[in-house]
Amino acid sequence: MSHAASQTHATATQTTPHRLLYFFVAFVLLMFFGLIYAWSLFVDPLEAEFGWDRSATSVVFTLSIITFCAGMLVAGALEERTSPRTVMLITAACLGLGLIASAFTESLPFIYATYGVLVGTGVGLGTDVVMSVTLKWFPDKQGLASGAMLMGFGGGTMLLSPVVTTMLGALGWRMTFGALGAIFVVLVGAGAFIMKLPTPEYVKPLLEKARQNATVAAVDMTGSQMVRTPTFWVFMVYLMLVTCGGLALISQAVPAAMELLMGAGAGAGASGAAAGAGVSAALPEAEALMLATAAMGSVSAMNGLGRLINGFIWDKFGYRVCLTWIAVAFAAGMLCCAFAMMGGNFPLLVAGFMLLGLMYGGNMCSMSAMVGTFFGPKYYGINYAIATCQMIPAAIVGPQILALSQMGSGSYLGAFWVFFGVAIAALIVSLFIKPPKNNRAA
């Protein structure tokens, strides 16, 4: 480890309660990083002002996910050469510049560069370094710790989306971007001076206990060793299939809910039974937007909860149970969404959103837990970054399927049926996932 990195180690006198401090800081930071998933809140204001279509604005989200993955790869490499503090300060710069610059958007290429590239890269850098540092404090609880932290990442959209929505209404989208940029600079900058690595003396007994209990890999694998295992590639196929559906919904949650609410109305909700199929008159736009935002909040809530639940299940029951329930929840969620669109039933759509949030959150947690459990914690930073690259094809394909379905037929219904088939494929692939042969501690 470099001299700079060694300076970020906590002292050998740290005791167990101290690691909860780093967990708390990580949770808060990841909660704000999760706002990358709130892009759909900005879609309607930008389309209304500039006349852009849904396919064009969905590219922003796709770019942000691609650069998110790239940022994680860069962070994994930088951590070994510099220090977590340096990476976090770079994160603060990327997020601050990207969000503040987005306030001056006048063209698609500009917002692609500011939000799509700079913000996405910043979130990737920050997520990787925060996860990597914090999980080194918890070698004995890889699944639960990663799930609990990622709950913050997923739940951040739920907790902060109403705040962003209020800001959009009161300040407009330009001032909202600027205010968020300033908040991120202060928050991440402060976190850079708090987060520290544990000492080897602190980690050693916890790691030995974890290996005795077979909750972490017997041998630490480097990134190059990891990608040469069949386990890695089969798992990547599974993750890509599930992530494809999750990112598609997250990127278009508000517009999809608005389609139902403005078309058939939500009343469905309250008077759905009396209406047979649950169809009622269209709602006013302001009321529909409020309900659509709440629907997206349900995705975020379940996204966060799914990460915590899956972390517990992974540690308690093993990876096989986790992967099965994720795929089943994916399929059930898409069925709910499809039938909701067909019947104009808003509560059923929300139920589908909640199932999809659960499965996506569980999927992200399983990716993190897989890296530590199958391939060891030593090279977690770079290995986790490599694993997140599956999000790139998923981010390209998933949101575009939804956008093209909406543009081609005026509805998201066809895309929901496509993703139901994707969920079944993921369930089949999960049957072929096994720990690496030379790392059977998993």
C-alpha positions, 0 to 999 in steps of 0.5 A, spaced: 500 500 500 502 507 498 504 511 503 498 516 502 493 510 503 497 508 509 495 515 512 488 513 512 488 507 516 485 508 523 489 506 529 490 499 532 486 501 538 479 502 534 474 497 537 468 494 534 463 500 536 467 505 532 466 501 525 459 503 526 461 510 525 464 509 518 458 505 517 453 511 518 457 516 514 457 511 508 450 510 509 448 517 508 453 518 503 450 512 499 443 515 500 445 521 496 449 518 491 442 514 490 439 520 487 442 518 480 436 514 480 432 520 481 433 522 473 426 521 471 424 527 476 427 532 471 425 528 465 418 532 464 421 539 466 426 538 461 422 535 455 417 541 456 422 546 456 426 544 450 421 539 446 426 533 447 422 526 446 423 520 451 428 516 447 433 522 447 432 524 454 433 516 456 440 517 453 442 521 459 440 516 464 444 510 460 450 515 460 450 516 467 450 508 468 455 507 463 460 512 466 458 510 473 461 503 472 467 507 469 468 511 475 467 505 479 473 502 475 477 508 476 476 508 483 478 501 484 485 503 481 486 509 484 485 507 491 491 502 490 495 508 488 493 514 492 488 514 498 480 513 499 481 521 501 483 523 494 478 519 491 473 522 495 475 529 493 475 527 486 468 525 487 466 531 490 469 535 484 465 531 479 459 531 482 459 539 484 461 541 477 456 536 473 450 538 477 452 546 477 453 545 470 447 542 468 443 548 471 446 551 464 443 546 460 441 549 453 442 542 449 442 535 449 449 534 448 451 539 454 446 535 459 449 528 456 456 531 458 454 534 465 449 529 468 450 523 464 458 523 464 460 528 470 455 526 475 455 519 473 462 518 474 462 522 480 457 517 483 461 511 481 467 514 484 464 515 490 460 509 491 466 504 490 471 508 495 465 508 500 463 501 499 470 498 499 473 502 505 467 500 509 466 493 508 473 492 510 471 494 517 466 488 516 469 482 513 465 478 518 458 480 515 459 481 508 452 480 506 449 484 511 453 490 511 453 491 504 446 490 504 445 495 509 449 500 506 446 499 499 439 500 502 441 507 503 443 507 496 437 505 494 432 508 499 435 515 498 431 516 492 425 515 496 427 519 502 430 525 497 425 525 491 420 529 495 425 534 497 427 534 490 420 535 487 419 540 492 425 544 489 423 543 482 416 546 484 419 552 488 426 553 484 425 550 477 430 545 474 436 550 473 436 552 481 435 545 483 441 542 479 445 548 482 443 547 489 444 539 489 451 541 486 453 545 492 450 540 497 454 534 494 460 538 494 460 540 502 457 533 504 462 529 500 468 533 502 466 532 509 466 525 508 473 525 505 476 527 512 472 522 516 472 515 512 478 511 514 481 504 513 482 499 519 488 497 521 491 489 519 491 488 526 483 490 527 481 486 521 485 479 522 481 476 527 474 478 524 477 475 517 479 469 520 473 468 524 469 469 517 473 464 514 472 459 519 465 460 518 465 459 511 462 466 510 468 469 506 472 466 500 478 461 503 482 465 497 483 472 495 482 473 488 485 478 484 481 481 478 484 478 473 483 471 476 476 473 478 474 474 470 477 467 468 472 463 472 466 460 469 462 463 476 464 470 474 461 470 467 455 466 469 453 470 474 454 476 470 449 474 465 444 473 471 446 480 473 445 483 466 438 480 465 435 482 472 439 489 472 436 490 465 429 490 467 430 494 474 434 500 470 428 500 465 423 501 470 427 506 474 429 510 468 421 511 466 418 510 473 414 517 473 413 517 466 410 510 466 405 511 472 403 518 468 401 514 462 396 510 466 394 516 471 393 521 465 390 516 461 385 511 465 386 515 471 388 512 478 382 511 480 382 506 479 385 505 485 380 507 490 374 505 486 377 500 481 373 494 484 367 498 482 369 500 475 370 492 473 377 493 470 379 499 475 379 504 469 376 511 471 377 518 468 384 521 467 387 525 473 389 533 472 396 533 471 398 536 477 395 530 481 397 525 477 405 527 478 404 527 485 401 520 485 407 518 480 412 521 484 409 517 490 409 511 485 417 512 484 418 513 491 415 506 492 420 503 488 426 506 492 423 504 498 423 497 496 429 498 492 433 499 499 429 494 503 431 489 498 438 490 499 437 489 506 433 483 506 437 480 501 444 481 505 440 478 511 438 472 506 445 471 503 448 470 510 443 466 513 440 462 507 446 462 502 446 465 495 441 460 491 435 462 495 437 469 494 438 469 486 431 465 486 427 470 489 430 475 486 428 472 479 421 470 481 420 477 484 422 480 477 417 476 473 411 477 478 413 485 478 412 485 470 406 481 470 403 486 475 405 492 471 402 489 465 395 487 468 395 494 471 396 497 464 391 493 461 386 494 466 388 502 468 389 499 475 394 504 479 394 500 486 396 494 482 401 498 478 404 500 485 404 493 487 408 491 481 413 497 482 414 495 489 416 488 487 421 490 482 424 495 487 425 489 491 428 485 486 433 490 483 435 492 490 436 484 492 440 484 485 445 490 487 446 487 494 447 480 491 453 483 486 456 486 492 456 480 496 458 475 491 464 479 490 466 478 497 463 471 498 466 468 492 472 472 491 475 474 497 475 481 501 482 483 499 481 486 492 474 488 493 474 495 490 477 493 483 473 486 483 466 490 485 468 495 480 469 490 474 462 486 476 458 493 476 460 493 468 454 488 467 450 495 468 453 498 462 449 493 457 443 493 461 443 500 462 443 501 454 438 495 453 433 496 458 431 503 458 431 503 450 426 497 450 421 502 455 422 508 451 421 505 444 415 501 446 412 508 449 414 511 442 412 506 438 405 504 441 404 510 445 404 505 451 409 501 456 405 495 456 409 491 450 415 492 454 413 489 460 411 483 457 418 483 454 421 483 461 417 478 463 420 473 458 427 476 461 425 474 468 424 467 466 431 467 463 434 470 469 431 464 473 433 459 468 440 462 468 441 462 476 440 454 476 447 454 473 451 459 478 456 455 483 462 458 487 469 457 484 471 450 484 478 452 488 474 457 493 469 453 496 468 457 502 463 460 499 
